[in-house]
Amino acid sequence: MENGILILKTCLIAWWIVEFYIISAIVEILTDRIKNQLIKFIITKPFECMKCAAFWVGLIMTQNIFIAIIASFLMNEWDKKYNYMKL
């Protein structure tokens, strides 16, 4: 039961990180000064992708790779189902 709550918390925090505009604006301001594209990619990716954010939040928050992977999988499915554009 406790693992389910940790996974839910991880998913909610990851969703908040990706959807909260101020965080992405701060990361954009900080990475404007970086010239190396690889370092810029590594810094910005966890703040743009729900799957990546869930993985890193889960890994940092719980220090359990399995919870991080499960949360990342759930957010990937959430992203595929609910974040799409009809053209």
Buried (B, 14 or more C-beta within 10 A) or exposed (E): EEEEEBBEBBBEBBBEBBEEEEBBEEBEEEBEEBEEEEEBEEEBEBBEBBBBBBBBBBBEBBEBEEBBBBBBBBBBEBBEEEEEEEE
